[in-house]
């Protein structure tokens, strides 16, 4: 599931960057904001009608599916996986590399923006 979300985020960024240039060329840069604002409203309305906070609240899933989802949410293997991942991520070697990448990436982006302004 998380792979699909990450892929959709990348595809969304790619499409929005590509469309922004086309929209700005035909309608100017303010139209880019209006266009994506309208797309957000159009996307939000079905999401508001179809998304629910929990399986208990969802009216269109079967009782079997609801029980399956609830049992998977409470499954012990999920808790073990989280503990294993936390133990791996919090190791000094992994944490220091991740922190180093975060600092380097932030500084590079800040420098890039500062250099382009000046």
Secondary structure, DSSP 8 states (H G I E B T S, - for coil): -HHHHHHHHHHHHHHHHHHHHHHHHHH-HHHHHHHHHHHHHHHHHHHHHH--SSTTT-SSS-HHHHHHHHHHHT-HHHHHHHHHHHHHHTSHHHHHHHHHHHHHHHHHHHHHHHHHH-
